[in-house]
């Protein structure tokens, strides 16, 4: 497969530049019927006995702005993940001149470059002047809104899902941004459950695939965790004939990474480098709620695996019908997965 197989033309005016209110007023395209709905209708579009699985990660204030101690030049970091107590993986700007040993002053946090830049990413040692870096970030950093979003949010909480509990991502699991308490009430009334997992969203959310072929692209590892209760509920729903509905591509990767060969789910944590492309045989996920993703990304490859060759028709139809794309855009319900 070539990277160009997952390319399409995304007009700039189709990228959502405002967060629609209320959240569940976003549009929802049902792929099997190609019918148009509002997200508030989701409970009626699912089946009693289904189980939705959401990513409960919270977006950290992962954007740091500081100055090199040697030259005074400005440096911006987007923290992607914590490697160990001292080291972080980060996107850096400007990255080209950040060599190991360069020290950066971020105010209450001091940084030292630990590895040379590669594809704009570096490893950096961070030390808080008082306390742990994670505890200082809410005041030292900024919420990293997507670079293609030039609008304004009434509050930064609009870039957090209503499920956000655990700290750990540099981006929101955007498919879950559409949920409201009213939607949850509607799901409960139809005996549709909600379970939670964690996946720390990493570098592949922020950049397109590189190289000419998909096989050339190395997907980055992301930490995930599946609670015991979630594993038990997923296995129970599958045994009873219900569907597992993943809310977002991060949940798909978490569930499929934690799947045993027989389709049961392992509880616990790990790191995933699972790269889902067309031909993949889904072992746990039966349906998927997701936003519309940027061209040439691993996320589009995953959607092509879930939908099959029809994915181009789905995206073209959504553009023709005026659906809003990317993080603050509309959503689709892939209610029937393509065979692997």
N, C-alpha and C positions, 0 to 999 in steps of 0.2 A: 504493500500500500504506500502511496505517495502522500506527503503532507498536503499537496494541492488537492487531494481527494476530499479534504475537509475544509476547503476554502469556499467562501461565498461572498457576495458583495453586500456589505452592511452600510447603508446610507447613514450619514452622520445624524440626520434628523430622526432616525429611528432609535437612537440611543436615548433612553429615558434620562431627563435632566431635572426631574422633580419626583419626590416621593408622594405618590397618590394617597389621599386620605378619604375615608378610612382605609386601612391597609387592605381589607378584604374586598375593596372596590376594584382591585386589579382585575384585568381580564384573564380568562382561563380557557385555553384551547384544548378540547378533548380529542386526542389523536385518532382514536379508532373511528370516530364519526366525523371528525373535522368540524365539530360544532362549537359555537362560541358561547361562553358563559361568563359569569363573574365568579371570583374566588369564593365569595360568600355562599355559592351554591355547592361547594365541594361536598358537604355531607350527603347530599342527595345523589351525587355522582359516584359515591362509593357504596360498598355492600356491607350490610350488618355482618359483624364478625371479622372484618378487615382490621389490620393493625398498622397504624402509621408509625414510622420511626423517624425521629428528628435528631439533629445535631445540636446539643445544648451548649456548645462552646460560645464563649463571650469574646468579642473583639477587644483586644488590649489597645491601649494608647501607644501604638507601636512605632509612630513616626517621631524621630528625634532630630532636632536641628542643633548644630553646634559649630565650633571652630577648631581648626588644627592649632595645637599649642605651638608648633614650630613656625608656621607662616601666617597664622590668623585667617587662612582661607576657610570659607564656609563649607560645611559637610552636612549632608542629610542622610539618615539611615532609616530604612524600613525593616524593623525586626521581624524575621520570619519564624524563627523557632529557637528555643533555648536548647543548646547542645548538652551543656552540663552547668553546674553552678556558676562558672565564670564566663563561658563562651556562648556566643549567639551567632546564628547565621542571619545575615542581613543583606538587603539590597542597598547599595551605596551610590550616592551621587555627589560630586563626580567620583567615579570609581577608579579611573585609569591611574591616578597618581597616589593612590592609597596603598602603600607598601607596608609589609610587616614592620612593626615598631612605631609607626606613626601614632601619635597620641592626640585625642580629640576631647575637648571640653564641652560637655553637654549640661553645664550648670551643676545640678545635684548628682550627676552621673559622669564618670570619667571613662573614656574608651581608649583601647589600644588595638590597632589592627594586628590580627594574628595570622592572616593568610593573604596572599596576593589575590587580586580580584579575578573572578572567572565568571563570564557572562553577566557582569554587573554585580555579582554577589561576593561577599567577603565573610570571613570569620572574624569576630571582634570580641575582645575581652571587655566586659563592662563591670564597673565597680561603683556602687552607690556610696555617697558620702556618709549616709546614715541608713541602716537597715538593708533590706534586700532590694535588688533592682526591680523585681516584679512589683514590690510595694510602692516604689517611688514613681514608676511609669505613669500612673494616673495624673500626677501633677507635672512631671517632667516632659511627658510626651503628648502627642496629638493623636486623635482618632484618624486612622489612615483611610479616608474616603477614596474610592476608586479614581484613578487619574483621568478617566474619561468623563467623570461627573463634574460638571461646572456649576451645578445649581447650589441651592442652600437648603439646609435642613432646619426645621423649627427647633429641634433639639438633637444632640448627638445620639440620644437613645433611639432615634428613628433608624439608626444603622445597627441596632441590636434586635434580635428576635425576642419574642415574648418567652422563649424557652431558655434564654441565655443565663447560665449559672456558673459554669466553669471558665476560668480565664485561660486563654491560650492561643487565639488566632489573630492573624494579621488581616483578616477579611471576614465578613459575615457569611454564614451559610444562607445565601440569599433566597433560596426557595422557601424558607421558613419565615421570611419577612412579611408574608401576606396573612399570616394567622392572627386572629383576634380572639378574645374570650368568647365572642358570639359564635365563631366557627367551632371552637372547642366544645361549647355547649351543644351545638348541632350534631357534632360527631358522637358525643356521649349519648344523646337522645336516640341515636340509631345503632347503639351498641358497637361503635367503632372506637377502638382503643388508641392510645398514644404511648409510645415508649421512647427512651432516650439513649443516645450514644454520644461519645466524644470523638472528634477528629480535629487535629490542629491543622488548619488550612495553610498550605505552604506555597512554594515558589511557582508551581505549575498553574496556579490560579492567575498569576500576574503576567505570564509571558506566553507567546505562541510557541508551537513546536519548531525546533530548529532542524536544519538539514533538509535533504530532499525526500528521504523516505521516513516513514513512521518508525521503522526499526532503528534509525539513527538517533532517535530522541531518547534521552535517559530521563525517566520520570523521577522526581525527587521523593524522598521518603517522608512520610507524615505519621506522627504518633496518633494512635487511636486507643480507645478503651470501650469495652462492652460490659455494662453492669450485669451482675448475676441475674437480677430480676428481668432485665431486657432479654437475655439469652433464654431464660425459662419461658417468657411470654411468647417470643418469636417461635420457639419450638412447639409450644402448645397450639398456637394459631395455625401453624402449618399442618399439625396432626389433625386438627379439626376441619381442615379444608378452607380456612380463611386465607386471605392474601396478605403478603407483607408489602406495604406501600412505602417506599423510601422517599423521604422529603429531601431532595437534593442529591447531587452527585457525590458529596462528601459522605452521605449515609450509605450510598451504594458501595463505595469503596471500603467503608468500614465493615459492613455486613459481609461483603464477598471476601474480604481479607480474613475475617474471623470464621468463615464457613469451613466445616469439615467436609470431606469428600461426599458424605451421605446427605449433605444439606443442613445438618444440625449446626447450631451456633456455639462457638467457644466463648465463654466469658473471660474477661481479663484484658490486658493491654498488650500492645505491640507496636511495631512500625510497619507501615504499608508502602510498598513500591508497586502495587498492582496497577497495571496499565491495561485498561479495558478498551478493546478495539473490536470492530466487526468480526464476528465468528466466535466471540466469547459466549460460553454457556453459563448463564446465571444460575446460581445454586440456591440462593436465599430470596432474592428480590423478585417480586411478581409484578410490580407496577412502580411508577416513578412520577413524582411531581418535581418539576424543574423550571427554571427560567430559561431564556434564550441566550446562548453563549456566543462569545466572540469567535470570529473565523480562525481556522488553523490551530485551534487549541486542543489539548487532550480532552477537554470537556465535550467538544463537538464529536470527537472520536467515540467517546462513551455513549453519547446520544445516538450516533449512527449504529452502535452495537445494540442499543435498546430498541430502536425503531426499525432498523434495516435500511435498505436503499430509499425508502419513503422519506427519510429525514430531510432531503433537499426539498421535496414537495411541501413538507410541513413548514419548514423555515420560509420558503418562498410565499406560501399562503399567508403565514403570519405577517410578513412584511407587506403583502398586498392589502391585508385587512387592517393595517395600521396598528398592529401590536407593538408595544414598547419593549426594547431589548436591553439586556445586561442587568446590572445589579438592582436597580430600582424599577425595572420593567415588569412586564406581565409574565404569566406562567403557562405551562402546558401540563396536562395529565396524560402520561403515556400509560394507558390502562391495559394494554396488551403488549408484552415484550416479544420482539422478534426471536425466532428460534436461533440458537447458536450454530 
